[in-house]
Amino acid sequence: MTYLDRFAPPVDPPLVAYCAHCGGEIYAGDEVKRVDDGGGFVCHNYGTDCATRYAEERVFDAIGTINIRGEID
């Protein structure tokens, strides 16, 4: 039988991974997205969507206005 002490502090969930973008700690029960190119995970980081920033840094190579030659200025 498991002994439960109602006066003991709550047990924190275990640390299971680190965010591939910000390096923040990811605990069991946290909402995450898995990265397909490296097998890692990205977290939501308290309102900052690490998944969006992670993707922007790795997928897009330029941001700007396209000109008539199909180049980004």
Secondary structure, DSSP 8 states (H G I E B T S, - for coil): -----TTS------EEEEBTTT--EEETT--EEE-TTTS-EEE--TT--HHHHHHHHHH-S--S-B-TTS-B-
